[in-house]
Amino acid sequence: MNATRIIAIRHGETAWNVDTRVQGQLDIALNERGHWQALRAAHALADESIAAIYSSDLVRACATAQTIAEHASSDTARPVQLRTGLRERKYGAFEGLTYAQIASQWPDDSRRWRQRDPNFAPDGGETLVQLRERVRNTVNALANQHPGKQIVLVAHGGVLDSLYRLATGQSIEAARTWELGKASINSLLWTPEGLVLVGWSDTQHLDDEPLDAAR
């Protein structure tokens, strides 16, 4: 079976990213810098052959995906298809709080979260095991529809982290040593045997970021 090529994109920046506030599955819009990042990613992918564009249905990812779709070349332009399986990890009671607030209110829970306890879930949230399996099942189902072709997935930091671990064999508990840059371009190959990493956290398209946006 021919491999499916995957371009995985994290959404652009939001005000809550800047504030170190947990977004989870709350619908937070891109800020001005995030829209600029999405546009730069779209320009970087404009000449790619794309069979389908899939996105989380959360607005920050959907807006990033829509920008990519609007700037795709005319012969490969595709409508964005929304998938709840590409949503960020559900953080339950943590959502809307800053990292400092979580550490203050629930020190034990904060410790287990930061230590990547695979079976820990905030009240009303998902465990890392549940997130990984959701991402695995969603990507398998989507990639299986496009053998020999290339698709774009627009999602979130937690989803991309799961993809990296699935492709490289990193355990859930392993400390993260790789980047999850906003609007970064990440490349993988999929076959029924699993994922293979091709390239990760390409941000060259963001190198000319305006100083006012960087601030």
Phi and psi restraints in degrees (value plus and minus 20) as a CYANA .aco file:
   2 ASN   PHI     -88.2   -48.2
   2 ASN   PSI     123.6   163.6
   3 ALA   PHI     -92.0   -52.0
   3 ALA   PSI     130.3   170.3
   4 THR   PHI    -117.1   -77.1
   4 THR   PSI     107.5   147.5
   5 ARG   PHI    -106.6   -66.6
   5 ARG   PSI     113.3   153.3
   6 ILE   PHI    -140.2  -100.2
   6 ILE   PSI     108.3   148.3
   7 ILE   PHI    -126.9   -86.9
   7 ILE   PSI      94.4   134.4
   8 ALA   PHI    -125.0   -85.0
   8 ALA   PSI     107.9   147.9
   9 ILE   PHI    -141.9  -101.9
   9 ILE   PSI     111.9   151.9
  10 ARG   PHI    -104.6   -64.6
  10 ARG   PSI     126.0   166.0
  11 HIS   PHI     -80.0   -40.0
  11 HIS   PSI     143.3   183.3
  12 GLY   PHI     -92.3   -52.3
  12 GLY   PSI     155.8   195.8
  13 GLU   PHI     -88.7   -48.7
  13 GLU   PSI     128.4   168.4
  14 THR   PHI    -143.3  -103.3
  14 THR   PSI     145.9   185.9
  15 ALA   PHI     -81.5   -41.5
  15 ALA   PSI     -52.2   -12.2
  16 TRP   PHI     -93.2   -53.2
  16 TRP   PSI     -48.8    -8.8
  17 ASN   PHI     -79.6   -39.6
  17 ASN   PSI     -65.5   -25.5
  18 VAL   PHI     -83.1   -43.1
  18 VAL   PSI     -58.4   -18.4
  19 ASP   PHI    -103.4   -63.4
  19 ASP   PSI     -17.6    22.4
  20 THR   PHI      30.7    70.7
  20 THR   PSI      26.2    66.2
  21 ARG   PHI    -126.2   -86.2
  21 ARG   PSI     113.6   153.6
  22 VAL   PHI     -91.5   -51.5
  22 VAL   PSI     101.7   141.7
  23 GLN   PHI    -111.4   -71.4
  23 GLN   PSI     -64.3   -24.3
  24 GLY   PHI      34.5    74.5
  24 GLY   PSI    -147.3  -107.3
  25 GLN   PHI    -121.4   -81.4
  25 GLN   PSI      -3.6    36.4
  26 LEU   PHI     -95.6   -55.6
  26 LEU   PSI     129.5   169.5
  27 ASP   PHI    -110.7   -70.7
  27 ASP   PSI      78.1   118.1
  28 ILE   PHI    -134.0   -94.0
  28 ILE   PSI     110.4   150.4
  29 ALA   PHI    -100.0   -60.0
  29 ALA   PSI     140.1   180.1
  30 LEU   PHI     -84.8   -44.8
  30 LEU   PSI     126.2   166.2
  31 ASN   PHI    -108.9   -68.9
  31 ASN   PSI    -195.2  -155.2
  32 GLU   PHI     -79.8   -39.8
  32 GLU   PSI     -63.0   -23.0
  33 ARG   PHI     -84.3   -44.3
  33 ARG   PSI     -58.3   -18.3
  34 GLY   PHI     -83.1   -43.1
  34 GLY   PSI     -59.8   -19.8
  35 HIS   PHI     -84.7   -44.7
  35 HIS   PSI     -59.4   -19.4
  36 TRP   PHI     -83.5   -43.5
  36 TRP   PSI     -63.1   -23.1
  37 GLN   PHI     -82.1   -42.1
  37 GLN   PSI     -62.7   -22.7
  38 ALA   PHI     -81.5   -41.5
  38 ALA   PSI     -60.6   -20.6
  39 LEU   PHI     -85.3   -45.3
  39 LEU   PSI     -60.9   -20.9
  40 ARG   PHI     -85.0   -45.0
  40 ARG   PSI     -60.3   -20.3
  41 ALA   PHI     -83.4   -43.4
  41 ALA   PSI     -60.5   -20.5
  42 ALA   PHI     -80.9   -40.9
  42 ALA   PSI     -63.1   -23.1
  43 HIS   PHI     -84.2   -44.2
  43 HIS   PSI     -57.6   -17.6
  44 ALA   PHI     -85.9   -45.9
  44 ALA   PSI     -48.1    -8.1
  45 LEU   PHI    -121.0   -81.0
  45 LEU   PSI     -17.8    22.2
  46 ALA   PHI     -78.0   -38.0
  46 ALA   PSI     -51.5   -11.5
  47 ASP   PHI    -118.7   -78.7
  47 ASP   PSI     -15.7    24.3
  48 GLU   PHI     -94.6   -54.6
  48 GLU   PSI     126.6   166.6
  49 SER   PHI    -104.5   -64.5
  49 SER   PSI      97.2   137.2
  50 ILE   PHI    -144.8  -104.8
  50 ILE   PSI     102.2   142.2
  51 ALA   PHI    -102.9   -62.9
  51 ALA   PSI     -49.1    -9.1
  52 ALA   PHI    -183.3  -143.3
  52 ALA   PSI     129.1   169.1
  53 ILE   PHI    -139.6   -99.6
  53 ILE   PSI      98.1   138.1
  54 TYR   PHI    -133.1   -93.1
  54 TYR   PSI     124.3   164.3
  55 SER   PHI    -163.6  -123.6
  55 SER   PSI     129.9   169.9
  56 SER   PHI     -74.6   -34.6
  56 SER   PSI     129.9   169.9
  57 ASP   PHI    -105.6   -65.6
  57 ASP   PSI     -19.9    20.1
  58 LEU   PHI     -92.9   -52.9
  58 LEU   PSI     121.8   161.8
  59 VAL   PHI     -80.5   -40.5
  59 VAL   PSI     -54.3   -14.3
  60 ARG   PHI     -86.4   -46.4
  60 ARG   PSI     -55.5   -15.5
  61 ALA   PHI     -98.6   -58.6
  61 ALA   PSI     -62.5   -22.5
  62 CYS   PHI     -81.8   -41.8
  62 CYS   PSI     -60.3   -20.3
  63 ALA   PHI     -86.0   -46.0
  63 ALA   PSI     -58.5   -18.5
  64 THR   PHI     -83.9   -43.9
  64 THR   PSI     -65.6   -25.6
  65 ALA   PHI     -84.0   -44.0
  65 ALA   PSI     -60.4   -20.4
  66 GLN   PHI     -84.6   -44.6
  66 GLN   PSI     -57.0   -17.0
  67 THR   PHI     -83.8   -43.8
  67 THR   PSI     -61.5   -21.5
  68 ILE   PHI     -82.5   -42.5
  68 ILE   PSI     -63.7   -23.7
  69 ALA   PHI     -83.5   -43.5
  69 ALA   PSI     -59.3   -19.3
  70 GLU   PHI     -88.1   -48.1
  70 GLU   PSI     -43.7    -3.7
  71 HIS   PHI    -127.7   -87.7
  71 HIS   PSI     -13.6    26.4
  72 ALA   PHI     -89.1   -49.1
  72 ALA   PSI     131.7   171.7
  73 SER   PHI     -80.8   -40.8
  73 SER   PSI     131.3   171.3
  74 SER   PHI     -79.1   -39.1
  74 SER   PSI     -50.6   -10.6
  75 ASP   PHI    -105.9   -65.9
  75 ASP   PSI     -28.9    11.1
  76 THR   PHI    -142.3  -102.3
  76 THR   PSI     -16.5    23.5
  77 ALA   PHI     -79.4   -39.4
  77 ALA   PSI     114.4   154.4
  78 ARG   PHI    -156.3  -116.3
  78 ARG   PSI     124.8   164.8
  79 PRO   PHI     -89.0   -49.0
  79 PRO   PSI     130.8   170.8
  80 VAL   PHI     -96.5   -56.5
  80 VAL   PSI     110.7   150.7
  81 GLN   PHI    -128.4   -88.4
  81 GLN   PSI     102.3   142.3
  82 LEU   PHI    -108.0   -68.0
  82 LEU   PSI     118.4   158.4
  83 ARG   PHI    -157.2  -117.2
  83 ARG   PSI     100.8   140.8
  84 THR   PHI     -85.3   -45.3
  84 THR   PSI     -42.6    -2.6
  85 GLY   PHI     -87.3   -47.3
  85 GLY   PSI     -32.7     7.3
  86 LEU   PHI    -117.7   -77.7
  86 LEU   PSI     -11.9    28.1
  87 ARG   PHI     -85.0   -45.0
  87 ARG   PSI     138.7   178.7
  88 GLU   PHI     -83.0   -43.0
  88 GLU   PSI     141.7   181.7
  89 ARG   PHI     -74.6   -34.6
  89 ARG   PSI     119.6   159.6
  90 LYS   PHI    -101.4   -61.4
  90 LYS   PSI      97.9   137.9
  91 TYR   PHI    -122.0   -82.0
  91 TYR   PSI     -17.9    22.1
  92 GLY   PHI      33.1    73.1
  92 GLY   PSI    -142.5  -102.5
  93 ALA   PHI     -82.9   -42.9
  93 ALA   PSI     -40.2    -0.2
  94 PHE   PHI     -94.6   -54.6
  94 PHE   PSI     -42.3    -2.3
  95 GLU   PHI     -84.9   -44.9
  95 GLU   PSI     112.3   152.3
  96 GLY   PHI      74.3   114.3
  96 GLY   PSI     -29.5    10.5
  97 LEU   PHI    -122.7   -82.7
  97 LEU   PSI     132.7   172.7
  98 THR   PHI    -100.0   -60.0
  98 THR   PSI     143.7   183.7
  99 TYR   PHI     -78.2   -38.2
  99 TYR   PSI     -59.6   -19.6
 100 ALA   PHI     -85.5   -45.5
 100 ALA   PSI     -59.1   -19.1
 101 GLN   PHI     -86.1   -46.1
 101 GLN   PSI     -59.0   -19.0
 102 ILE   PHI     -84.5   -44.5
 102 ILE   PSI     -64.5   -24.5
 103 ALA   PHI     -82.4   -42.4
 103 ALA   PSI     -54.5   -14.5
 104 SER   PHI     -95.3   -55.3
 104 SER   PSI     -61.6   -21.6
 105 GLN   PHI    -101.2   -61.2
 105 GLN   PSI     -56.9   -16.9
 106 TRP   PHI    -154.7  -114.7
 106 TRP   PSI      51.1    91.1
 107 PRO   PHI     -77.9   -37.9
 107 PRO   PSI     -59.4   -19.4
 108 ASP   PHI     -88.5   -48.5
 108 ASP   PSI     -63.2   -23.2
 109 ASP   PHI     -84.4   -44.4
 109 ASP   PSI     -60.2   -20.2
 110 SER   PHI     -81.6   -41.6
 110 SER   PSI     -61.0   -21.0
 111 ARG   PHI     -82.9   -42.9
 111 ARG   PSI     -66.4   -26.4
 112 ARG   PHI     -84.1   -44.1
 112 ARG   PSI     -56.9   -16.9
 113 TRP   PHI     -84.0   -44.0
 113 TRP   PSI     -70.0   -30.0
 114 ARG   PHI     -89.1   -49.1
 114 ARG   PSI     -47.6    -7.6
 115 GLN   PHI    -105.3   -65.3
 115 GLN   PSI     -17.6    22.4
 116 ARG   PHI      40.4    80.4
 116 ARG   PSI      25.0    65.0
 117 ASP   PHI     -82.0   -42.0
 117 ASP   PSI      95.9   135.9
 118 PRO   PHI     -85.8   -45.8
 118 PRO   PSI     -41.7    -1.7
 119 ASN   PHI    -125.4   -85.4
 119 ASN   PSI     -12.4    27.6
 120 PHE   PHI    -107.7   -67.7
 120 PHE   PSI     117.1   157.1
 121 ALA   PHI    -155.2  -115.2
 121 ALA   PSI     112.6   152.6
 122 PRO   PHI     -78.8   -38.8
 122 PRO   PSI     136.6   176.6
 123 ASP   PHI     -73.4   -33.4
 123 ASP   PSI      99.4   139.4
 124 GLY   PHI      63.3   103.3
 124 GLY   PSI     -12.2    27.8
 125 GLY   PHI    -131.6   -91.6
 125 GLY   PSI    -189.1  -149.1
 126 GLU   PHI    -125.5   -85.5
 126 GLU   PSI     131.6   171.6
 127 THR   PHI    -103.1   -63.1
 127 THR   PSI     145.8   185.8
 128 LEU   PHI     -85.2   -45.2
 128 LEU   PSI     -52.8   -12.8
 129 VAL   PHI     -84.1   -44.1
 129 VAL   PSI     -64.8   -24.8
 130 GLN   PHI     -83.7   -43.7
 130 GLN   PSI     -60.7   -20.7
 131 LEU   PHI     -82.0   -42.0
 131 LEU   PSI     -68.2   -28.2
 132 ARG   PHI     -78.1   -38.1
 132 ARG   PSI     -64.8   -24.8
 133 GLU   PHI     -89.3   -49.3
 133 GLU   PSI     -56.1   -16.1
 134 ARG   PHI     -82.8   -42.8
 134 ARG   PSI     -65.4   -25.4
 135 VAL   PHI     -85.2   -45.2
 135 VAL   PSI     -64.7   -24.7
 136 ARG   PHI     -77.8   -37.8
 136 ARG   PSI     -69.1   -29.1
 137 ASN   PHI     -85.3   -45.3
 137 ASN   PSI     -59.9   -19.9
 138 THR   PHI     -86.5   -46.5
 138 THR   PSI     -67.6   -27.6
 139 VAL   PHI     -86.3   -46.3
 139 VAL   PSI     -60.2   -20.2
 140 ASN   PHI     -78.0   -38.0
 140 ASN   PSI     -65.1   -25.1
 141 ALA   PHI     -86.6   -46.6
 141 ALA   PSI     -59.9   -19.9
 142 LEU   PHI     -93.7   -53.7
 142 LEU   PSI     -68.4   -28.4
 143 ALA   PHI     -84.9   -44.9
 143 ALA   PSI     -52.9   -12.9
 144 ASN   PHI     -82.2   -42.2
 144 ASN   PSI     -40.8    -0.8
 145 GLN   PHI    -102.4   -62.4
 145 GLN   PSI     -28.8    11.2
 146 HIS   PHI    -153.7  -113.7
 146 HIS   PSI      32.3    72.3
 147 PRO   PHI     -81.2   -41.2
 147 PRO   PSI     115.2   155.2
 148 GLY   PHI      58.0    98.0
 148 GLY   PSI     -17.0    23.0
 149 LYS   PHI    -141.1  -101.1
 149 LYS   PSI    -199.7  -159.7
 150 GLN   PHI    -139.8   -99.8
 150 GLN   PSI     114.6   154.6
 151 ILE   PHI    -145.7  -105.7
 151 ILE   PSI     138.5   178.5
 152 VAL   PHI    -132.2   -92.2
 152 VAL   PSI     113.0   153.0
 153 LEU   PHI    -137.8   -97.8
 153 LEU   PSI     105.1   145.1
 154 VAL   PHI    -133.0   -93.0
 154 VAL   PSI     101.3   141.3
 155 ALA   PHI    -168.0  -128.0
 155 ALA   PSI    -160.6  -120.6
 156 HIS   PHI    -152.7  -112.7
 156 HIS   PSI     149.7   189.7
 157 GLY   PHI     -76.7   -36.7
 157 GLY   PSI     -63.7   -23.7
 158 GLY   PHI     -85.2   -45.2
 158 GLY   PSI     -56.3   -16.3
 159 VAL   PHI     -88.0   -48.0
 159 VAL   PSI     -66.1   -26.1
 160 LEU   PHI     -84.8   -44.8
 160 LEU   PSI     -56.9   -16.9
 161 ASP   PHI     -80.6   -40.6
 161 ASP   PSI     -61.9   -21.9
 162 SER   PHI     -84.0   -44.0
 162 SER   PSI     -61.3   -21.3
 163 LEU   PHI     -81.0   -41.0
 163 LEU   PSI     -63.8   -23.8
 164 TYR   PHI     -81.2   -41.2
 164 TYR   PSI     -65.5   -25.5
 165 ARG   PHI     -85.5   -45.5
 165 ARG   PSI     -60.8   -20.8
 166 LEU   PHI     -84.0   -44.0
 166 LEU   PSI     -57.4   -17.4
 167 ALA   PHI     -97.0   -57.0
 167 ALA   PSI     -48.6    -8.6
 168 THR   PHI    -128.0   -88.0
 168 THR   PSI     -26.6    13.4
 169 GLY   PHI      59.5    99.5
 169 GLY   PSI      -9.1    30.9
 170 GLN   PHI     -86.9   -46.9
 170 GLN   PSI     119.4   159.4
 171 SER   PHI     -94.8   -54.8
 171 SER   PSI     141.0   181.0
 172 ILE   PHI     -79.9   -39.9
 172 ILE   PSI     -57.5   -17.5
 173 GLU   PHI     -96.4   -56.4
 173 GLU   PSI     -38.9     1.1
 174 ALA   PHI     -81.4   -41.4
 174 ALA   PSI     117.7   157.7
 175 ALA   PHI     -82.6   -42.6
 175 ALA   PSI     122.4   162.4
 176 ARG   PHI     -96.1   -56.1
 176 ARG   PSI     106.7   146.7
 177 THR   PHI    -140.9  -100.9
 177 THR   PSI      -9.0    31.0
 178 TRP   PHI    -140.3  -100.3
 178 TRP   PSI     135.7   175.7
 179 GLU   PHI    -100.0   -60.0
 179 GLU   PSI     131.6   171.6
 180 LEU   PHI    -150.0  -110.0
 180 LEU   PSI      38.4    78.4
 181 GLY   PHI     -82.4   -42.4
 181 GLY   PSI     119.7   159.7
 182 LYS   PHI     -86.8   -46.8
 182 LYS   PSI     113.4   153.4
 183 ALA   PHI      41.9    81.9
 183 ALA   PSI       1.2    41.2
 184 SER   PHI     -95.9   -55.9
 184 SER   PSI     136.5   176.5
 185 ILE   PHI    -125.2   -85.2
 185 ILE   PSI     103.7   143.7
 186 ASN   PHI    -147.6  -107.6
 186 ASN   PSI     112.1   152.1
 187 SER   PHI    -137.9   -97.9
 187 SER   PSI     114.5   154.5
 188 LEU   PHI    -160.6  -120.6
 188 LEU   PSI     140.8   180.8
 189 LEU   PHI    -135.0   -95.0
 189 LEU   PSI     120.3   160.3
 190 TRP   PHI    -141.0  -101.0
 190 TRP   PSI     114.6   154.6
 191 THR   PHI    -153.3  -113.3
 191 THR   PSI     150.3   190.3
 192 PRO   PHI     -77.6   -37.6
 192 PRO   PSI     -38.7     1.3
 193 GLU   PHI     -99.7   -59.7
 193 GLU   PSI     -34.4     5.6
 194 GLY   PHI     116.0   156.0
 194 GLY   PSI    -185.1  -145.1
 195 LEU   PHI    -122.5   -82.5
 195 LEU   PSI     128.9   168.9
 196 VAL   PHI    -148.5  -108.5
 196 VAL   PSI     113.5   153.5
 197 LEU   PHI     -99.0   -59.0
 197 LEU   PSI     112.7   152.7
 198 VAL   PHI    -130.6   -90.6
 198 VAL   PSI     -66.4   -26.4
 199 GLY   PHI    -176.4  -136.4
 199 GLY   PSI     130.5   170.5
 200 TRP   PHI    -159.8  -119.8
 200 TRP   PSI     120.0   160.0
 201 SER   PHI      33.5    73.5
 201 SER   PSI      29.2    69.2
 202 ASP   PHI     -97.0   -57.0
 202 ASP   PSI      96.8   136.8
 203 THR   PHI    -143.9  -103.9
 203 THR   PSI       2.1    42.1
 204 GLN   PHI     -79.2   -39.2
 204 GLN   PSI     -50.6   -10.6
 205 HIS   PHI     -89.1   -49.1
 205 HIS   PSI     -31.3     8.7
 206 LEU   PHI    -123.2   -83.2
 206 LEU   PSI     -15.9    24.1
 207 ASP   PHI     -84.4   -44.4
 207 ASP   PSI     -46.7    -6.7
 208 ASP   PHI    -118.0   -78.0
 208 ASP   PSI      10.8    50.8
 209 GLU   PHI     -79.8   -39.8
 209 GLU   PSI     110.8   150.8
 210 PRO   PHI     -80.5   -40.5
 210 PRO   PSI     129.7   169.7
 211 LEU   PHI     -83.2   -43.2
 211 LEU   PSI     -57.3   -17.3
 212 ASP   PHI     -87.7   -47.7
 212 ASP   PSI     -53.8   -13.8
 213 ALA   PHI     -89.5   -49.5
 213 ALA   PSI     -60.2   -20.2
 214 ALA   PHI     -82.2   -42.2
 214 ALA   PSI     -55.7   -15.7
